Amino acid sequence: MRALSDDERNLLRHYSERDRVISTRDRTPAHQHLLSIGYIKERAVSVGYWVVRVTEAGRKVLRSPS
């Protein structure tokens, strides 16, 4: 598995501050990659909006040195 890019790491850090509600258009390639490798989870809250949470695996990556 490749290392996270700076954008992915920054996005993961942003999501880790608190649960985020995002719209479908905010699901960037960096977001999709974090989702596909299990560092974040999302749950639909209404049409076109998602709650994003960092998983324990995502928190572990943030605690590790870059």
Secondary structure, 3 states (H helix, E strand, C coil): CCCCCHHHHHHHHHHHHCCEEEEHHHCCHHHHHHHHCCCEEEEEEECCEEEEEECHHHHHHHHCCC
